Amino acid sequence: MGENTTETIQAVATTAGKELISPSHPYFIAPSDSPGILLVKTAFDGKGFAGWRKGVLTALTAKNKDGFIDGTTSEPTDDADLHKPWGRANNMVISWLLNSLSREISESVIYSSTTKDLWSDLEARFSQSCGAKLFQLQKELSDLVQGANDIAAYYTKIKRLWDELDALDIYTICSCNSKDNILKISLLPTVANAYALLVQEEKQREFHNTPMYPDESS
């Protein structure tokens, strides 16, 4: 029995002679699902990728659609019975992601043919963790004051920054020159990777030219 045949048996149930995708299968689209759904409250505008990413993954996992992001829910062959259901589910997830992006970023990935392609592009551009990001978070912490905020609001802000700093620990902090990185790559980088490296260089220049405040102020 072939792989496609096994997958079809697992995914399809028959009710009164009509084939239906099982609700437990990633291809299943619930009656409440629509292309206009928002996965997160705030659209990603280029800032705070880690938090936005976590929110999106949480929402997609709850909908059993996270496999479209990492590629484990792969596209069946064109002649497979489940190719059309996969296509509908894939396009639905793409719509949700586009709704969760700012207009400018959405327009840059709107022609992605699969969810995985779209996600990989965003990861390559915005999940680069380096010294510039570390400097940015440290400066935000040093500049943060309670002001007119109550303790709850102040704690929420400072905890978000702490959590982002903790998230940086899973990556290697890069302090080298980004432009040199591009030139040292043996193969030509993708446009997304080149973009990320140049933004990294730009951010490093901004923070090197900005006086840092003592960390103890937070």
PyMOL CGO cylinders between C-alpha atoms (Angstrom):
from pymol import cmd
from pymol.cgo import CYLINDER

trace = [
    CYLINDER, 0.00, 0.00, 0.00, 1.54, 3.35, -1.06, 0.3, 1, 1, 1, 1, 1, 1,
    CYLINDER, 1.54, 3.35, -1.06, 2.08, 6.36, 1.15, 0.3, 1, 1, 1, 1, 1, 1,
    CYLINDER, 2.08, 6.36, 1.15, -0.60, 8.43, -0.59, 0.3, 1, 1, 1, 1, 1, 1,
    CYLINDER, -0.60, 8.43, -0.59, -3.14, 5.61, -0.21, 0.3, 1, 1, 1, 1, 1, 1,
    CYLINDER, -3.14, 5.61, -0.21, -2.43, 5.31, 3.52, 0.3, 1, 1, 1, 1, 1, 1,
    CYLINDER, -2.43, 5.31, 3.52, -2.71, 9.07, 4.01, 0.3, 1, 1, 1, 1, 1, 1,
    CYLINDER, -2.71, 9.07, 4.01, -6.02, 9.13, 2.15, 0.3, 1, 1, 1, 1, 1, 1,
    CYLINDER, -6.02, 9.13, 2.15, -7.47, 6.37, 4.37, 0.3, 1, 1, 1, 1, 1, 1,
    CYLINDER, -7.47, 6.37, 4.37, -6.37, 8.25, 7.49, 0.3, 1, 1, 1, 1, 1, 1,
    CYLINDER, -6.37, 8.25, 7.49, -7.75, 11.57, 6.31, 0.3, 1, 1, 1, 1, 1, 1,
    CYLINDER, -7.75, 11.57, 6.31, -11.04, 10.67, 4.66, 0.3, 1, 1, 1, 1, 1, 1,
    CYLINDER, -11.04, 10.67, 4.66, -14.18, 9.38, 6.30, 0.3, 1, 1, 1, 1, 1, 1,
    CYLINDER, -14.18, 9.38, 6.30, -17.32, 8.35, 4.43, 0.3, 1, 1, 1, 1, 1, 1,
    CYLINDER, -17.32, 8.35, 4.43, -20.73, 9.53, 5.57, 0.3, 1, 1, 1, 1, 1, 1,
    CYLINDER, -20.73, 9.53, 5.57, -23.81, 8.55, 3.54, 0.3, 1, 1, 1, 1, 1, 1,
    CYLINDER, -23.81, 8.55, 3.54, -21.62, 8.00, 0.52, 0.3, 1, 1, 1, 1, 1, 1,
    CYLINDER, -21.62, 8.00, 0.52, -19.95, 11.44, 0.79, 0.3, 1, 1, 1, 1, 1, 1,
    CYLINDER, -19.95, 11.44, 0.79, -16.22, 11.75, 1.47, 0.3, 1, 1, 1, 1, 1, 1,
    CYLINDER, -16.22, 11.75, 1.47, -15.27, 14.16, 4.24, 0.3, 1, 1, 1, 1, 1, 1,
    CYLINDER, -15.27, 14.16, 4.24, -11.89, 15.23, 5.62, 0.3, 1, 1, 1, 1, 1, 1,
    CYLINDER, -11.89, 15.23, 5.62, -11.55, 14.06, 9.21, 0.3, 1, 1, 1, 1, 1, 1,
    CYLINDER, -11.55, 14.06, 9.21, -11.66, 16.94, 11.77, 0.3, 1, 1, 1, 1, 1, 1,
    CYLINDER, -11.66, 16.94, 11.77, -8.40, 15.64, 13.26, 0.3, 1, 1, 1, 1, 1, 1,
    CYLINDER, -8.40, 15.64, 13.26, -6.52, 15.98, 9.97, 0.3, 1, 1, 1, 1, 1, 1,
    CYLINDER, -6.52, 15.98, 9.97, -4.43, 19.10, 9.13, 0.3, 1, 1, 1, 1, 1, 1,
    CYLINDER, -4.43, 19.10, 9.13, -6.34, 19.52, 5.85, 0.3, 1, 1, 1, 1, 1, 1,
    CYLINDER, -6.34, 19.52, 5.85, -9.63, 19.93, 7.68, 0.3, 1, 1, 1, 1, 1, 1,
    CYLINDER, -9.63, 19.93, 7.68, -11.19, 23.41, 7.44, 0.3, 1, 1, 1, 1, 1, 1,
    CYLINDER, -11.19, 23.41, 7.44, -13.70, 24.10, 10.20, 0.3, 1, 1, 1, 1, 1, 1,
    CYLINDER, -13.70, 24.10, 10.20, -16.97, 25.93, 9.42, 0.3, 1, 1, 1, 1, 1, 1,
    CYLINDER, -16.97, 25.93, 9.42, -15.72, 28.83, 11.55, 0.3, 1, 1, 1, 1, 1, 1,
    CYLINDER, -15.72, 28.83, 11.55, -12.51, 29.15, 9.51, 0.3, 1, 1, 1, 1, 1, 1,
    CYLINDER, -12.51, 29.15, 9.51, -12.33, 31.89, 6.90, 0.3, 1, 1, 1, 1, 1, 1,
    CYLINDER, -12.33, 31.89, 6.90, -9.58, 33.72, 4.98, 0.3, 1, 1, 1, 1, 1, 1,
    CYLINDER, -9.58, 33.72, 4.98, -10.22, 36.85, 7.06, 0.3, 1, 1, 1, 1, 1, 1,
    CYLINDER, -10.22, 36.85, 7.06, -9.22, 35.34, 10.41, 0.3, 1, 1, 1, 1, 1, 1,
    CYLINDER, -9.22, 35.34, 10.41, -6.59, 37.19, 12.46, 0.3, 1, 1, 1, 1, 1, 1,
    CYLINDER, -6.59, 37.19, 12.46, -4.08, 34.90, 14.17, 0.3, 1, 1, 1, 1, 1, 1,
    CYLINDER, -4.08, 34.90, 14.17, -2.73, 37.66, 16.44, 0.3, 1, 1, 1, 1, 1, 1,
    CYLINDER, -2.73, 37.66, 16.44, -4.10, 40.99, 17.63, 0.3, 1, 1, 1, 1, 1, 1,
    CYLINDER, -4.10, 40.99, 17.63, -1.30, 43.15, 16.25, 0.3, 1, 1, 1, 1, 1, 1,
    CYLINDER, -1.30, 43.15, 16.25, 0.06, 42.85, 12.72, 0.3, 1, 1, 1, 1, 1, 1,
    CYLINDER, 0.06, 42.85, 12.72, 3.82, 42.41, 12.46, 0.3, 1, 1, 1, 1, 1, 1,
    CYLINDER, 3.82, 42.41, 12.46, 5.48, 45.60, 11.18, 0.3, 1, 1, 1, 1, 1, 1,
    CYLINDER, 5.48, 45.60, 11.18, 9.13, 44.55, 11.37, 0.3, 1, 1, 1, 1, 1, 1,
    CYLINDER, 9.13, 44.55, 11.37, 9.55, 44.93, 15.13, 0.3, 1, 1, 1, 1, 1, 1,
    CYLINDER, 9.55, 44.93, 15.13, 9.19, 42.30, 17.85, 0.3, 1, 1, 1, 1, 1, 1,
    CYLINDER, 9.19, 42.30, 17.85, 9.41, 39.28, 15.56, 0.3, 1, 1, 1, 1, 1, 1,
    CYLINDER, 9.41, 39.28, 15.56, 10.01, 36.80, 18.39, 0.3, 1, 1, 1, 1, 1, 1,
    CYLINDER, 10.01, 36.80, 18.39, 6.78, 37.66, 20.19, 0.3, 1, 1, 1, 1, 1, 1,
    CYLINDER, 6.78, 37.66, 20.19, 4.76, 37.78, 16.98, 0.3, 1, 1, 1, 1, 1, 1,
    CYLINDER, 4.76, 37.78, 16.98, 6.22, 34.46, 15.87, 0.3, 1, 1, 1, 1, 1, 1,
    CYLINDER, 6.22, 34.46, 15.87, 5.28, 32.78, 19.14, 0.3, 1, 1, 1, 1, 1, 1,
    CYLINDER, 5.28, 32.78, 19.14, 1.71, 34.10, 18.93, 0.3, 1, 1, 1, 1, 1, 1,
    CYLINDER, 1.71, 34.10, 18.93, 1.28, 32.86, 15.36, 0.3, 1, 1, 1, 1, 1, 1,
    CYLINDER, 1.28, 32.86, 15.36, 2.71, 29.41, 16.12, 0.3, 1, 1, 1, 1, 1, 1,
    CYLINDER, 2.71, 29.41, 16.12, 0.45, 29.09, 19.16, 0.3, 1, 1, 1, 1, 1, 1,
    CYLINDER, 0.45, 29.09, 19.16, -2.63, 29.92, 17.08, 0.3, 1, 1, 1, 1, 1, 1,
    CYLINDER, -2.63, 29.92, 17.08, -1.68, 27.57, 14.24, 0.3, 1, 1, 1, 1, 1, 1,
    CYLINDER, -1.68, 27.57, 14.24, -0.89, 24.74, 16.63, 0.3, 1, 1, 1, 1, 1, 1,
    CYLINDER, -0.89, 24.74, 16.63, -4.33, 25.14, 18.18, 0.3, 1, 1, 1, 1, 1, 1,
    CYLINDER, -4.33, 25.14, 18.18, -5.81, 24.81, 14.69, 0.3, 1, 1, 1, 1, 1, 1,
    CYLINDER, -5.81, 24.81, 14.69, -3.59, 21.81, 13.85, 0.3, 1, 1, 1, 1, 1, 1,
    CYLINDER, -3.59, 21.81, 13.85, -2.01, 23.78, 11.00, 0.3, 1, 1, 1, 1, 1, 1,
    CYLINDER, -2.01, 23.78, 11.00, 1.57, 24.20, 12.30, 0.3, 1, 1, 1, 1, 1, 1,
    CYLINDER, 1.57, 24.20, 12.30, 2.76, 21.47, 9.91, 0.3, 1, 1, 1, 1, 1, 1,
    CYLINDER, 2.76, 21.47, 9.91, 2.23, 23.87, 7.00, 0.3, 1, 1, 1, 1, 1, 1,
    CYLINDER, 2.23, 23.87, 7.00, 4.78, 26.20, 8.62, 0.3, 1, 1, 1, 1, 1, 1,
    CYLINDER, 4.78, 26.20, 8.62, 7.59, 23.70, 9.12, 0.3, 1, 1, 1, 1, 1, 1,
    CYLINDER, 7.59, 23.70, 9.12, 6.87, 21.66, 6.00, 0.3, 1, 1, 1, 1, 1, 1,
    CYLINDER, 6.87, 21.66, 6.00, 5.88, 18.43, 7.77, 0.3, 1, 1, 1, 1, 1, 1,
    CYLINDER, 5.88, 18.43, 7.77, 2.44, 18.72, 6.19, 0.3, 1, 1, 1, 1, 1, 1,
    CYLINDER, 2.44, 18.72, 6.19, 3.98, 18.42, 2.75, 0.3, 1, 1, 1, 1, 1, 1,
    CYLINDER, 3.98, 18.42, 2.75, 2.26, 18.91, -0.58, 0.3, 1, 1, 1, 1, 1, 1,
    CYLINDER, 2.26, 18.91, -0.58, 0.89, 15.68, -2.10, 0.3, 1, 1, 1, 1, 1, 1,
    CYLINDER, 0.89, 15.68, -2.10, 1.58, 14.91, -5.76, 0.3, 1, 1, 1, 1, 1, 1,
    CYLINDER, 1.58, 14.91, -5.76, -0.66, 16.55, -8.32, 0.3, 1, 1, 1, 1, 1, 1,
    CYLINDER, -0.66, 16.55, -8.32, -2.51, 13.30, -9.01, 0.3, 1, 1, 1, 1, 1, 1,
    CYLINDER, -2.51, 13.30, -9.01, -3.09, 12.44, -5.34, 0.3, 1, 1, 1, 1, 1, 1,
    CYLINDER, -3.09, 12.44, -5.34, -6.65, 12.44, -3.99, 0.3, 1, 1, 1, 1, 1, 1,
    CYLINDER, -6.65, 12.44, -3.99, -5.68, 14.89, -1.25, 0.3, 1, 1, 1, 1, 1, 1,
    CYLINDER, -5.68, 14.89, -1.25, -3.92, 17.44, -3.44, 0.3, 1, 1, 1, 1, 1, 1,
    CYLINDER, -3.92, 17.44, -3.44, -6.91, 19.77, -3.65, 0.3, 1, 1, 1, 1, 1, 1,
    CYLINDER, -6.91, 19.77, -3.65, -7.73, 19.58, 0.09, 0.3, 1, 1, 1, 1, 1, 1,
    CYLINDER, -7.73, 19.58, 0.09, -4.06, 20.33, 0.83, 0.3, 1, 1, 1, 1, 1, 1,
    CYLINDER, -4.06, 20.33, 0.83, -4.19, 23.31, -1.54, 0.3, 1, 1, 1, 1, 1, 1,
    CYLINDER, -4.19, 23.31, -1.54, -7.30, 24.74, 0.15, 0.3, 1, 1, 1, 1, 1, 1,
    CYLINDER, -7.30, 24.74, 0.15, -5.77, 24.37, 3.61, 0.3, 1, 1, 1, 1, 1, 1,
    CYLINDER, -5.77, 24.37, 3.61, -2.43, 25.80, 2.47, 0.3, 1, 1, 1, 1, 1, 1,
    CYLINDER, -2.43, 25.80, 2.47, -4.10, 28.87, 0.93, 0.3, 1, 1, 1, 1, 1, 1,
    CYLINDER, -4.10, 28.87, 0.93, -6.20, 29.34, 4.06, 0.3, 1, 1, 1, 1, 1, 1,
    CYLINDER, -6.20, 29.34, 4.06, -3.09, 29.45, 6.26, 0.3, 1, 1, 1, 1, 1, 1,
    CYLINDER, -3.09, 29.45, 6.26, -1.37, 31.82, 3.82, 0.3, 1, 1, 1, 1, 1, 1,
    CYLINDER, -1.37, 31.82, 3.82, -4.38, 34.14, 4.10, 0.3, 1, 1, 1, 1, 1, 1,
    CYLINDER, -4.38, 34.14, 4.10, -4.18, 34.07, 7.90, 0.3, 1, 1, 1, 1, 1, 1,
    CYLINDER, -4.18, 34.07, 7.90, -0.49, 34.91, 7.82, 0.3, 1, 1, 1, 1, 1, 1,
    CYLINDER, -0.49, 34.91, 7.82, -0.96, 37.77, 5.37, 0.3, 1, 1, 1, 1, 1, 1,
    CYLINDER, -0.96, 37.77, 5.37, -3.67, 39.19, 7.64, 0.3, 1, 1, 1, 1, 1, 1,
    CYLINDER, -3.67, 39.19, 7.64, -1.17, 39.10, 10.50, 0.3, 1, 1, 1, 1, 1, 1,
    CYLINDER, -1.17, 39.10, 10.50, 1.41, 41.21, 8.66, 0.3, 1, 1, 1, 1, 1, 1,
    CYLINDER, 1.41, 41.21, 8.66, 1.61, 44.93, 7.97, 0.3, 1, 1, 1, 1, 1, 1,
    CYLINDER, 1.61, 44.93, 7.97, 0.67, 45.97, 4.47, 0.3, 1, 1, 1, 1, 1, 1,
    CYLINDER, 0.67, 45.97, 4.47, 4.27, 46.60, 3.45, 0.3, 1, 1, 1, 1, 1, 1,
    CYLINDER, 4.27, 46.60, 3.45, 5.55, 43.22, 4.64, 0.3, 1, 1, 1, 1, 1, 1,
    CYLINDER, 5.55, 43.22, 4.64, 2.46, 41.41, 3.36, 0.3, 1, 1, 1, 1, 1, 1,
    CYLINDER, 2.46, 41.41, 3.36, 3.06, 42.76, -0.14, 0.3, 1, 1, 1, 1, 1, 1,
    CYLINDER, 3.06, 42.76, -0.14, 6.61, 41.39, -0.08, 0.3, 1, 1, 1, 1, 1, 1,
    CYLINDER, 6.61, 41.39, -0.08, 5.47, 37.79, 0.47, 0.3, 1, 1, 1, 1, 1, 1,
    CYLINDER, 5.47, 37.79, 0.47, 2.05, 37.74, -1.19, 0.3, 1, 1, 1, 1, 1, 1,
    CYLINDER, 2.05, 37.74, -1.19, 3.29, 35.68, -4.14, 0.3, 1, 1, 1, 1, 1, 1,
    CYLINDER, 3.29, 35.68, -4.14, 4.58, 32.81, -1.97, 0.3, 1, 1, 1, 1, 1, 1,
    CYLINDER, 4.58, 32.81, -1.97, 3.12, 29.57, -3.32, 0.3, 1, 1, 1, 1, 1, 1,
    CYLINDER, 3.12, 29.57, -3.32, 3.28, 27.64, -0.05, 0.3, 1, 1, 1, 1, 1, 1,
    CYLINDER, 3.28, 27.64, -0.05, 2.98, 28.50, 3.62, 0.3, 1, 1, 1, 1, 1, 1,
    CYLINDER, 2.98, 28.50, 3.62, 6.48, 27.14, 4.22, 0.3, 1, 1, 1, 1, 1, 1,
    CYLINDER, 6.48, 27.14, 4.22, 7.97, 29.43, 1.54, 0.3, 1, 1, 1, 1, 1, 1,
    CYLINDER, 7.97, 29.43, 1.54, 6.28, 32.46, 3.08, 0.3, 1, 1, 1, 1, 1, 1,
    CYLINDER, 6.28, 32.46, 3.08, 7.39, 31.53, 6.60, 0.3, 1, 1, 1, 1, 1, 1,
    CYLINDER, 7.39, 31.53, 6.60, 10.96, 30.77, 5.54, 0.3, 1, 1, 1, 1, 1, 1,
    CYLINDER, 10.96, 30.77, 5.54, 11.19, 34.21, 3.92, 0.3, 1, 1, 1, 1, 1, 1,
    CYLINDER, 11.19, 34.21, 3.92, 10.04, 35.91, 7.13, 0.3, 1, 1, 1, 1, 1, 1,
    CYLINDER, 10.04, 35.91, 7.13, 12.41, 33.83, 9.26, 0.3, 1, 1, 1, 1, 1, 1,
    CYLINDER, 12.41, 33.83, 9.26, 15.36, 34.64, 7.02, 0.3, 1, 1, 1, 1, 1, 1,
    CYLINDER, 15.36, 34.64, 7.02, 14.67, 38.38, 7.15, 0.3, 1, 1, 1, 1, 1, 1,
    CYLINDER, 14.67, 38.38, 7.15, 13.56, 38.97, 10.71, 0.3, 1, 1, 1, 1, 1, 1,
    CYLINDER, 13.56, 38.97, 10.71, 14.76, 36.21, 13.04, 0.3, 1, 1, 1, 1, 1, 1,
    CYLINDER, 14.76, 36.21, 13.04, 18.46, 37.09, 12.71, 0.3, 1, 1, 1, 1, 1, 1,
    CYLINDER, 18.46, 37.09, 12.71, 19.64, 37.40, 16.30, 0.3, 1, 1, 1, 1, 1, 1,
    CYLINDER, 19.64, 37.40, 16.30, 22.80, 39.42, 16.77, 0.3, 1, 1, 1, 1, 1, 1,
    CYLINDER, 22.80, 39.42, 16.77, 24.57, 41.98, 18.89, 0.3, 1, 1, 1, 1, 1, 1,
    CYLINDER, 24.57, 41.98, 18.89, 22.43, 44.76, 17.45, 0.3, 1, 1, 1, 1, 1, 1,
    CYLINDER, 22.43, 44.76, 17.45, 19.28, 43.15, 18.83, 0.3, 1, 1, 1, 1, 1, 1,
    CYLINDER, 19.28, 43.15, 18.83, 20.96, 42.67, 22.19, 0.3, 1, 1, 1, 1, 1, 1,
    CYLINDER, 20.96, 42.67, 22.19, 21.99, 46.34, 22.29, 0.3, 1, 1, 1, 1, 1, 1,
    CYLINDER, 21.99, 46.34, 22.29, 18.46, 47.38, 21.38, 0.3, 1, 1, 1, 1, 1, 1,
    CYLINDER, 18.46, 47.38, 21.38, 16.89, 45.39, 24.20, 0.3, 1, 1, 1, 1, 1, 1,
    CYLINDER, 16.89, 45.39, 24.20, 19.48, 46.58, 26.70, 0.3, 1, 1, 1, 1, 1, 1,
    CYLINDER, 19.48, 46.58, 26.70, 18.84, 50.19, 25.74, 0.3, 1, 1, 1, 1, 1, 1,
    CYLINDER, 18.84, 50.19, 25.74, 15.07, 49.73, 26.00, 0.3, 1, 1, 1, 1, 1, 1,
    CYLINDER, 15.07, 49.73, 26.00, 15.55, 48.29, 29.48, 0.3, 1, 1, 1, 1, 1, 1,
    CYLINDER, 15.55, 48.29, 29.48, 17.85, 51.12, 30.54, 0.3, 1, 1, 1, 1, 1, 1,
    CYLINDER, 17.85, 51.12, 30.54, 15.43, 53.75, 29.21, 0.3, 1, 1, 1, 1, 1, 1,
    CYLINDER, 15.43, 53.75, 29.21, 12.33, 52.16, 30.72, 0.3, 1, 1, 1, 1, 1, 1,
    CYLINDER, 12.33, 52.16, 30.72, 10.85, 54.04, 33.67, 0.3, 1, 1, 1, 1, 1, 1,
    CYLINDER, 10.85, 54.04, 33.67, 7.56, 53.56, 35.46, 0.3, 1, 1, 1, 1, 1, 1,
    CYLINDER, 7.56, 53.56, 35.46, 6.40, 57.13, 34.96, 0.3, 1, 1, 1, 1, 1, 1,
    CYLINDER, 6.40, 57.13, 34.96, 2.61, 57.40, 35.10, 0.3, 1, 1, 1, 1, 1, 1,
    CYLINDER, 2.61, 57.40, 35.10, 2.14, 53.65, 34.62, 0.3, 1, 1, 1, 1, 1, 1,
    CYLINDER, 2.14, 53.65, 34.62, 0.85, 51.56, 37.48, 0.3, 1, 1, 1, 1, 1, 1,
    CYLINDER, 0.85, 51.56, 37.48, 2.97, 48.66, 38.71, 0.3, 1, 1, 1, 1, 1, 1,
    CYLINDER, 2.97, 48.66, 38.71, 1.07, 46.10, 36.64, 0.3, 1, 1, 1, 1, 1, 1,
    CYLINDER, 1.07, 46.10, 36.64, 1.61, 47.99, 33.36, 0.3, 1, 1, 1, 1, 1, 1,
    CYLINDER, 1.61, 47.99, 33.36, 5.25, 48.68, 34.17, 0.3, 1, 1, 1, 1, 1, 1,
    CYLINDER, 5.25, 48.68, 34.17, 5.89, 45.04, 35.05, 0.3, 1, 1, 1, 1, 1, 1,
    CYLINDER, 5.89, 45.04, 35.05, 4.25, 43.89, 31.82, 0.3, 1, 1, 1, 1, 1, 1,
    CYLINDER, 4.25, 43.89, 31.82, 6.58, 46.07, 29.76, 0.3, 1, 1, 1, 1, 1, 1,
    CYLINDER, 6.58, 46.07, 29.76, 9.74, 45.08, 31.61, 0.3, 1, 1, 1, 1, 1, 1,
    CYLINDER, 9.74, 45.08, 31.61, 8.87, 41.39, 31.60, 0.3, 1, 1, 1, 1, 1, 1,
    CYLINDER, 8.87, 41.39, 31.60, 8.41, 41.46, 27.82, 0.3, 1, 1, 1, 1, 1, 1,
    CYLINDER, 8.41, 41.46, 27.82, 11.92, 42.82, 27.44, 0.3, 1, 1, 1, 1, 1, 1,
    CYLINDER, 11.92, 42.82, 27.44, 13.33, 40.25, 29.87, 0.3, 1, 1, 1, 1, 1, 1,
    CYLINDER, 13.33, 40.25, 29.87, 11.62, 37.46, 27.96, 0.3, 1, 1, 1, 1, 1, 1,
    CYLINDER, 11.62, 37.46, 27.96, 13.06, 38.71, 24.67, 0.3, 1, 1, 1, 1, 1, 1,
    CYLINDER, 13.06, 38.71, 24.67, 16.53, 38.80, 26.22, 0.3, 1, 1, 1, 1, 1, 1,
    CYLINDER, 16.53, 38.80, 26.22, 16.06, 35.24, 27.45, 0.3, 1, 1, 1, 1, 1, 1,
    CYLINDER, 16.06, 35.24, 27.45, 14.99, 34.19, 23.97, 0.3, 1, 1, 1, 1, 1, 1,
    CYLINDER, 14.99, 34.19, 23.97, 18.28, 35.50, 22.59, 0.3, 1, 1, 1, 1, 1, 1,
    CYLINDER, 18.28, 35.50, 22.59, 20.15, 32.90, 24.62, 0.3, 1, 1, 1, 1, 1, 1,
    CYLINDER, 20.15, 32.90, 24.62, 19.14, 30.16, 22.18, 0.3, 1, 1, 1, 1, 1, 1,
    CYLINDER, 19.14, 30.16, 22.18, 21.01, 31.91, 19.38, 0.3, 1, 1, 1, 1, 1, 1,
    CYLINDER, 21.01, 31.91, 19.38, 24.65, 32.78, 18.84, 0.3, 1, 1, 1, 1, 1, 1,
    CYLINDER, 24.65, 32.78, 18.84, 25.21, 36.49, 19.23, 0.3, 1, 1, 1, 1, 1, 1,
    CYLINDER, 25.21, 36.49, 19.23, 27.05, 37.91, 16.25, 0.3, 1, 1, 1, 1, 1, 1,
    CYLINDER, 27.05, 37.91, 16.25, 29.29, 40.95, 16.69, 0.3, 1, 1, 1, 1, 1, 1,
    CYLINDER, 29.29, 40.95, 16.69, 30.98, 40.89, 13.31, 0.3, 1, 1, 1, 1, 1, 1,
    CYLINDER, 30.98, 40.89, 13.31, 30.50, 43.21, 10.38, 0.3, 1, 1, 1, 1, 1, 1,
    CYLINDER, 30.50, 43.21, 10.38, 27.41, 42.23, 8.37, 0.3, 1, 1, 1, 1, 1, 1,
    CYLINDER, 27.41, 42.23, 8.37, 28.70, 43.46, 5.03, 0.3, 1, 1, 1, 1, 1, 1,
    CYLINDER, 28.70, 43.46, 5.03, 31.81, 41.32, 5.47, 0.3, 1, 1, 1, 1, 1, 1,
    CYLINDER, 31.81, 41.32, 5.47, 29.52, 38.36, 6.22, 0.3, 1, 1, 1, 1, 1, 1,
    CYLINDER, 29.52, 38.36, 6.22, 27.82, 38.73, 2.85, 0.3, 1, 1, 1, 1, 1, 1,
    CYLINDER, 27.82, 38.73, 2.85, 31.15, 38.78, 1.03, 0.3, 1, 1, 1, 1, 1, 1,
    CYLINDER, 31.15, 38.78, 1.03, 32.41, 35.70, 2.91, 0.3, 1, 1, 1, 1, 1, 1,
    CYLINDER, 32.41, 35.70, 2.91, 29.41, 33.55, 1.99, 0.3, 1, 1, 1, 1, 1, 1,
    CYLINDER, 29.41, 33.55, 1.99, 30.66, 30.95, -0.52, 0.3, 1, 1, 1, 1, 1, 1,
    CYLINDER, 30.66, 30.95, -0.52, 27.34, 30.82, -2.34, 0.3, 1, 1, 1, 1, 1, 1,
    CYLINDER, 27.34, 30.82, -2.34, 25.28, 33.88, -3.15, 0.3, 1, 1, 1, 1, 1, 1,
    CYLINDER, 25.28, 33.88, -3.15, 22.87, 34.61, -0.28, 0.3, 1, 1, 1, 1, 1, 1,
    CYLINDER, 22.87, 34.61, -0.28, 19.14, 34.76, -0.86, 0.3, 1, 1, 1, 1, 1, 1,
    CYLINDER, 19.14, 34.76, -0.86, 17.59, 38.21, -1.11, 0.3, 1, 1, 1, 1, 1, 1,
    CYLINDER, 17.59, 38.21, -1.11, 15.99, 37.68, 2.31, 0.3, 1, 1, 1, 1, 1, 1,
    CYLINDER, 15.99, 37.68, 2.31, 19.30, 36.73, 3.95, 0.3, 1, 1, 1, 1, 1, 1,
    CYLINDER, 19.30, 36.73, 3.95, 21.11, 39.67, 2.35, 0.3, 1, 1, 1, 1, 1, 1,
    CYLINDER, 21.11, 39.67, 2.35, 18.34, 41.97, 3.57, 0.3, 1, 1, 1, 1, 1, 1,
    CYLINDER, 18.34, 41.97, 3.57, 18.66, 40.63, 7.11, 0.3, 1, 1, 1, 1, 1, 1,
    CYLINDER, 18.66, 40.63, 7.11, 22.44, 41.11, 7.16, 0.3, 1, 1, 1, 1, 1, 1,
    CYLINDER, 22.44, 41.11, 7.16, 22.20, 44.68, 5.88, 0.3, 1, 1, 1, 1, 1, 1,
    CYLINDER, 22.20, 44.68, 5.88, 19.50, 45.57, 8.41, 0.3, 1, 1, 1, 1, 1, 1,
    CYLINDER, 19.50, 45.57, 8.41, 21.76, 44.09, 11.08, 0.3, 1, 1, 1, 1, 1, 1,
    CYLINDER, 21.76, 44.09, 11.08, 24.59, 46.36, 9.95, 0.3, 1, 1, 1, 1, 1, 1,
    CYLINDER, 24.59, 46.36, 9.95, 22.27, 49.37, 9.94, 0.3, 1, 1, 1, 1, 1, 1,
    CYLINDER, 22.27, 49.37, 9.94, 21.06, 48.65, 13.48, 0.3, 1, 1, 1, 1, 1, 1,
    CYLINDER, 21.06, 48.65, 13.48, 24.60, 48.15, 14.75, 0.3, 1, 1, 1, 1, 1, 1,
    CYLINDER, 24.60, 48.15, 14.75, 25.57, 51.56, 13.41, 0.3, 1, 1, 1, 1, 1, 1,
    CYLINDER, 25.57, 51.56, 13.41, 22.55, 53.19, 15.07, 0.3, 1, 1, 1, 1, 1, 1,
    CYLINDER, 22.55, 53.19, 15.07, 23.35, 51.74, 18.47, 0.3, 1, 1, 1, 1, 1, 1,
    CYLINDER, 23.35, 51.74, 18.47, 27.08, 52.36, 18.25, 0.3, 1, 1, 1, 1, 1, 1,
    CYLINDER, 27.08, 52.36, 18.25, 26.27, 56.04, 17.65, 0.3, 1, 1, 1, 1, 1, 1,
    CYLINDER, 26.27, 56.04, 17.65, 23.80, 56.19, 20.55, 0.3, 1, 1, 1, 1, 1, 1,
    CYLINDER, 23.80, 56.19, 20.55, 25.13, 56.62, 24.10, 0.3, 1, 1, 1, 1, 1, 1,
    CYLINDER, 25.13, 56.62, 24.10, 24.20, 53.68, 26.31, 0.3, 1, 1, 1, 1, 1, 1,
    CYLINDER, 24.20, 53.68, 26.31, 22.74, 54.21, 29.75, 0.3, 1, 1, 1, 1, 1, 1,
    CYLINDER, 22.74, 54.21, 29.75, 23.65, 52.12, 32.81, 0.3, 1, 1, 1, 1, 1, 1,
    CYLINDER, 23.65, 52.12, 32.81, 21.72, 48.85, 32.91, 0.3, 1, 1, 1, 1, 1, 1,
    CYLINDER, 21.72, 48.85, 32.91, 21.12, 49.31, 36.63, 0.3, 1, 1, 1, 1, 1, 1,
    CYLINDER, 21.12, 49.31, 36.63, 18.48, 52.01, 35.98, 0.3, 1, 1, 1, 1, 1, 1,
    CYLINDER, 18.48, 52.01, 35.98, 15.91, 49.30, 35.27, 0.3, 1, 1, 1, 1, 1, 1,
]
cmd.load_cgo(trace, "trace")
